[in-house]
Amino acid sequence: MNRLTVLARGLAAGALALTALPVAAQNREMGAIQQGGMFGRMTAPDEFKIFHGGEFKGAHKVGISVFNVAFPNENHFTAPSSGRAQLFSRSGPVLRTSLSGVDRATRQRIADKAYALFVKQLTAAGYEVVDQTELARLAPEFATWSSEPNFSQGKYGTYVAPTGQSVRFLPGDASKRDTTSNAFGTQMAIFAVAGGTQAFKRSPYIAHDGNLGIIAVNIVVDYGVYSDVHSRASFQPNVTIGAGNVIDRATMIEYWGTHSGGFPAYAFLQQPILRADRDFRAAQSSDKTDIDVVADPAKFEFAADEVMGVAVPKLVAVMASGR
């Protein structure tokens, strides 16, 4: 593979992403990043943000190199200061939340069902999906990839791979979660992607060697959504598929074709998927800046399966629509 092509495409994609960056810190409302409209009105962004989407075109035979379901255990959300935009940081109220009560077995079941649904949806959309054993046969390098232990801690909490598979981090997964959404931090995040991870840097090679497309997925199953209306941080408990933006990508899908040049198509969710009427809590304690949520695991699993049933078809549809 031509390394100059890889570098050129990577720089071009980075430049494209930088042109879309906010000038100042953005607000969130019910978990969704907000964009400034005319006369200061706030408008929600598109449900998905897609970069390099042409790479999805022509995809047919695919393998899944990464499928992580992440479960946040604790979050710190910082609201912007009142009265002025912050270019490089936020210094408003800080809200800390935590989740307990969801055991490993529950999280594993959620991840397994999500993966089975993802494969089913891909197949229904006309893709030929090879399992990881076949992927390793077609592209032997895949069998040599390093991995993290299941239930490893990363940017979005506890990472869980489907039974029999391995957790493999994508760029940023090993870093601290950023809930400030500031322009300077976004630029740093994009440059950090250049360093990549094995699953990011080597996926185009196994796509080429195996003569098939390679898919990597992160899905974040969060326990609530955050808002900072009028510079005040607030939290609403919900089992939700977590959304993000360029700096805080959260739920996303990446795809490398057989001649990708090293840079994937990727789409990330910008508006969380939730059902506000599904109360999963067994208990909750809180004061003004600290909220501790205790889940009923059965209710959490039921709600997670429900929102996953909406999110997974959307991820597949985004990929299929570009084909």
C-alpha positions as CSV (number, residue, x, y, z in Angstrom):
1,M,0.0,0.0,0.0
2,N,1.3,3.5,-1.0
3,R,2.2,5.2,2.3
4,L,2.3,8.6,0.6
5,T,-1.3,8.0,-0.4
6,V,-2.2,7.1,3.2
7,L,-0.5,10.3,4.5
8,A,-2.1,12.5,1.9
9,R,-5.6,11.2,2.5
10,G,-5.2,11.4,6.2
11,L,-4.1,15.1,6.0
12,A,-6.9,15.9,3.7
13,A,-9.5,14.3,6.0
14,G,-8.0,16.1,8.9
15,A,-8.2,19.4,7.1
16,L,-11.9,18.7,6.2
17,A,-12.7,17.9,9.8
18,L,-11.0,21.1,11.1
19,T,-13.1,23.3,8.8
20,A,-16.2,21.9,10.6
21,L,-15.0,22.7,14.1
22,P,-16.8,25.1,16.4
23,V,-15.2,28.4,17.1
24,A,-16.2,28.2,20.8
25,A,-17.5,25.7,23.3
26,Q,-20.8,24.1,22.3
27,N,-23.8,23.5,24.5
28,R,-25.6,20.2,25.1
29,E,-29.3,19.8,25.5
30,M,-30.7,16.3,26.5
31,G,-27.3,14.9,25.5
32,A,-27.1,16.4,22.0
33,I,-24.5,18.9,20.9
34,Q,-26.3,22.2,19.9
35,Q,-25.2,24.5,17.2
36,G,-25.8,28.3,17.1
37,G,-28.5,29.5,14.8
38,M,-29.5,32.9,13.5
39,F,-30.0,35.5,16.3
40,G,-28.6,33.1,18.9
41,R,-31.3,30.4,18.4
42,M,-30.1,26.9,19.0
43,T,-30.5,24.1,16.4
44,A,-29.7,20.5,16.8
45,P,-27.1,18.9,14.4
46,D,-27.9,16.0,12.1
47,E,-28.4,12.7,13.8
48,F,-25.1,11.4,12.3
49,K,-22.0,13.1,11.1
50,I,-20.2,11.3,8.3
51,F,-16.6,11.7,7.1
52,H,-15.1,10.2,3.9
53,G,-18.4,8.6,3.2
54,G,-17.5,7.6,-0.3
55,E,-15.5,4.8,1.1
56,F,-18.8,3.0,1.9
57,K,-19.5,2.7,-1.8
58,G,-19.4,-0.8,-3.3
59,A,-19.1,-2.6,0.0
60,H,-20.3,-6.2,-0.1
61,K,-18.2,-8.8,1.7
62,V,-17.2,-7.6,5.2
63,G,-15.5,-8.7,8.4
64,I,-15.9,-7.1,11.8
65,S,-12.5,-6.4,13.4
66,V,-13.8,-4.4,16.4
67,F,-17.2,-4.5,18.2
68,N,-17.1,-2.8,21.6
69,V,-20.0,-2.0,23.8
70,A,-19.0,0.6,26.4
71,F,-20.8,1.2,29.7
72,P,-19.9,4.5,31.5
73,N,-19.6,4.1,35.2
74,E,-18.9,7.7,36.1
75,N,-19.0,11.1,34.4
76,H,-18.0,14.6,35.1
77,F,-19.8,17.3,33.1
78,T,-18.7,20.9,33.0
79,A,-21.0,23.7,31.9
80,P,-19.7,26.8,30.1
81,S,-19.2,30.0,32.0
82,S,-22.2,32.3,31.9
83,G,-22.2,35.3,29.6
84,R,-19.3,34.5,27.2
85,A,-18.0,31.8,24.9
86,Q,-15.0,29.8,26.0
87,L,-12.5,29.1,23.2
88,F,-10.2,26.7,25.1
89,S,-12.0,25.6,28.3
90,R,-15.1,25.6,30.4
91,S,-15.2,27.0,33.9
92,G,-18.8,26.7,34.9
93,P,-20.5,24.3,37.3
94,V,-19.2,20.7,37.4
95,L,-21.7,17.9,37.8
96,R,-20.5,14.4,38.8
97,T,-22.6,11.3,38.3
98,S,-22.0,7.6,38.9
99,L,-23.7,4.3,38.1
100,S,-23.7,1.0,40.1
101,G,-25.8,-2.1,40.1
102,V,-25.2,-3.4,36.6
103,D,-23.1,-6.7,36.9
104,R,-20.8,-8.1,34.3
105,A,-23.2,-10.9,33.2
106,T,-25.8,-8.3,32.3
107,R,-23.4,-6.2,30.3
108,Q,-22.1,-9.3,28.5
109,R,-25.7,-10.3,27.5
110,I,-26.3,-6.8,26.2
111,A,-23.1,-6.8,24.1
112,D,-23.9,-10.3,22.7
113,K,-27.4,-9.4,21.7
114,A,-26.2,-6.1,20.1
115,Y,-23.6,-8.0,18.0
116,A,-26.1,-10.6,16.9
117,L,-28.5,-7.9,15.8
118,F,-25.7,-6.0,14.0
119,V,-24.7,-9.1,12.0
120,K,-28.4,-9.8,11.3
121,Q,-29.0,-6.3,10.1
122,L,-25.9,-6.3,7.8
123,T,-27.0,-9.6,6.3
124,A,-30.5,-8.2,5.7
125,A,-29.0,-5.2,4.0
126,G,-27.2,-7.5,1.5
127,Y,-23.7,-7.7,3.0
128,E,-21.9,-11.0,3.2
129,V,-20.5,-11.1,6.8
130,V,-17.5,-13.4,7.6
131,D,-16.9,-14.4,11.2
132,Q,-13.6,-13.6,12.9
133,T,-12.2,-17.1,12.3
134,E,-12.7,-16.7,8.6
135,L,-11.3,-13.2,8.7
136,A,-8.1,-14.5,10.3
137,R,-7.9,-17.1,7.5
138,L,-8.3,-14.5,4.8
139,A,-6.0,-12.0,6.5
140,P,-3.6,-14.0,8.8
141,E,-2.3,-10.8,10.4
142,F,-5.6,-10.3,12.2
143,A,-4.9,-13.3,14.4
144,T,-1.7,-11.6,15.7
145,W,-3.4,-8.4,16.8
146,S,-3.1,-7.5,20.5
147,S,-6.2,-6.9,22.6
148,E,-7.4,-5.7,25.9
149,P,-9.0,-7.9,28.6
150,N,-12.8,-8.0,28.4
151,F,-14.3,-5.4,30.8
152,S,-11.2,-3.2,30.4
153,Q,-11.6,0.4,31.5
154,G,-11.4,3.1,28.8
155,K,-12.7,6.5,27.8
156,Y,-16.3,5.4,28.0
157,G,-16.1,3.2,31.1
158,T,-16.2,-0.6,30.9
159,Y,-15.6,-2.0,27.4
160,V,-17.2,-5.3,26.6
161,A,-16.7,-7.4,23.4
162,P,-19.1,-10.2,22.3
163,T,-18.5,-13.6,23.8
164,G,-15.4,-15.2,22.2
165,Q,-14.1,-11.9,20.8
166,S,-11.6,-9.4,22.1
167,V,-11.7,-5.7,23.1
168,R,-9.6,-3.7,20.8
169,F,-9.3,0.1,21.4
170,L,-9.9,2.6,18.6
171,P,-8.2,6.0,18.8
172,G,-9.1,7.9,21.9
173,D,-10.5,4.9,23.8
174,A,-7.6,4.8,26.2
175,S,-7.8,8.5,27.0
176,K,-9.8,10.4,29.6
177,R,-13.3,11.4,28.5
178,D,-13.7,15.0,27.4
179,T,-17.0,16.6,28.2
180,T,-15.9,20.2,27.6
181,S,-16.4,20.2,23.8
182,N,-14.0,23.1,23.2
183,A,-12.4,24.0,19.8
184,F,-8.7,23.6,20.9
185,G,-9.3,20.2,22.4
186,T,-11.0,19.1,19.2
187,Q,-8.0,20.0,17.2
188,M,-5.8,18.1,19.6
189,A,-8.0,15.0,19.3
190,I,-7.8,15.0,15.5
191,F,-4.0,15.2,15.6
192,A,-4.0,12.4,18.2
193,V,-5.8,10.1,15.7
194,A,-2.8,10.3,13.5
195,G,-1.0,8.1,16.1
196,G,-3.9,5.7,15.9
197,T,-4.1,2.2,17.5
198,Q,-3.4,-1.1,16.0
199,A,-7.0,-1.7,15.2
200,F,-7.1,1.7,13.4
201,K,-3.7,1.6,11.7
202,R,-3.7,-2.0,10.5
203,S,-7.4,-2.4,9.4
204,P,-6.7,-1.1,5.9
205,Y,-3.9,-3.7,5.5
206,I,-6.2,-6.7,6.5
207,A,-8.9,-5.2,4.2
208,H,-6.4,-5.3,1.4
209,D,-4.9,-8.7,2.2
210,G,-8.3,-10.3,2.8
211,N,-10.0,-8.6,-0.2
212,L,-13.0,-7.6,1.9
213,G,-14.3,-4.5,3.8
214,I,-13.4,-4.1,7.5
215,I,-15.9,-2.7,10.0
216,A,-15.1,-1.3,13.5
217,V,-17.9,-0.3,15.9
218,N,-18.1,1.4,19.3
219,I,-21.5,1.6,20.9
220,V,-21.9,3.5,24.2
221,V,-24.7,2.5,26.5
222,D,-25.0,5.4,28.9
223,Y,-27.1,5.9,32.0
224,G,-28.3,9.4,31.4
225,V,-28.1,12.6,29.4
226,Y,-26.6,16.0,30.2
227,S,-27.7,19.6,29.5
228,D,-26.2,22.9,30.2
229,V,-29.1,25.3,29.4
230,H,-28.4,28.8,30.7
231,S,-24.9,27.7,31.8
232,R,-26.3,25.3,34.4
233,A,-25.3,21.6,34.3
234,S,-28.2,19.1,34.7
235,F,-28.6,15.4,34.4
236,Q,-31.6,13.1,33.5
237,P,-31.3,9.4,34.2
238,N,-32.0,7.3,31.0
239,V,-30.6,4.2,29.5
240,T,-29.4,5.7,26.3
241,I,-27.2,5.1,23.3
242,G,-24.6,7.8,23.9
243,A,-23.9,10.5,21.3
244,G,-21.0,12.8,20.8
245,N,-19.2,15.1,18.3
246,V,-15.8,15.2,16.6
247,I,-13.9,15.4,19.9
248,D,-16.2,13.1,21.9
249,R,-17.3,10.6,19.3
250,A,-19.0,8.0,21.5
251,T,-21.2,5.7,19.3
252,M,-19.7,5.3,15.9
253,I,-19.0,3.0,12.9
254,E,-15.8,2.9,10.8
255,Y,-15.3,1.1,7.5
256,W,-12.1,0.5,5.4
257,G,-12.5,-0.8,1.8
258,T,-9.9,-2.9,0.1
259,H,-8.2,0.2,-1.4
260,S,-9.0,2.8,1.3
261,G,-5.6,4.4,1.3
262,G,-5.5,4.1,5.0
263,F,-8.3,6.3,6.0
264,P,-11.8,4.9,6.8
265,A,-15.3,6.2,6.2
266,Y,-16.8,6.9,9.6
267,A,-20.0,8.1,11.0
268,F,-20.8,9.0,14.6
269,L,-24.0,9.6,16.4
270,Q,-24.7,13.2,17.4
271,Q,-28.1,12.8,19.0
272,P,-28.6,10.2,21.8
273,I,-31.1,7.5,21.4
274,L,-33.2,7.1,24.5
275,R,-36.6,6.2,26.0
276,A,-37.3,8.7,28.7
277,D,-40.2,6.6,30.1
278,R,-38.1,3.6,31.0
279,D,-37.0,4.1,34.6
280,F,-34.2,1.6,35.3
281,R,-33.3,2.9,38.8
282,A,-33.5,0.9,42.0
283,A,-32.3,3.9,44.0
284,Q,-30.7,7.3,43.6
285,S,-29.0,9.7,45.9
286,S,-27.9,13.2,45.0
287,D,-27.0,16.7,46.1
288,K,-26.4,19.8,43.9
289,T,-23.2,18.5,42.2
290,D,-23.2,14.7,42.9
291,I,-25.7,12.1,41.6
292,D,-25.2,8.4,42.4
293,V,-27.6,6.1,40.5
294,V,-28.2,2.5,41.5
295,A,-29.6,0.4,38.6
296,D,-32.1,-2.5,38.7
297,P,-30.1,-4.8,36.4
298,A,-33.1,-6.4,34.8
299,K,-34.7,-3.1,34.0
300,F,-31.4,-1.7,32.7
301,E,-31.0,-4.7,30.4
302,F,-34.6,-4.4,29.1
303,A,-34.1,-0.7,28.3
304,A,-30.7,-1.2,26.8
305,D,-32.0,-3.9,24.5
306,E,-34.8,-1.6,23.5
307,V,-32.6,1.4,22.5
308,M,-30.0,-0.9,21.0
309,G,-32.8,-2.2,18.8
310,V,-33.1,1.3,17.4
311,A,-29.4,2.2,17.3
312,V,-28.0,-0.8,15.5
313,P,-30.3,-0.6,12.5
314,K,-29.4,3.1,12.2
315,L,-25.7,2.3,12.2
316,V,-26.2,-0.2,9.4
317,A,-28.5,2.1,7.5
318,V,-25.8,4.9,7.5
319,M,-23.3,2.5,6.0
320,A,-25.8,1.0,3.5
321,S,-27.0,4.3,2.3
322,G,-23.5,5.2,1.1
323,R,-23.2,2.0,-0.8
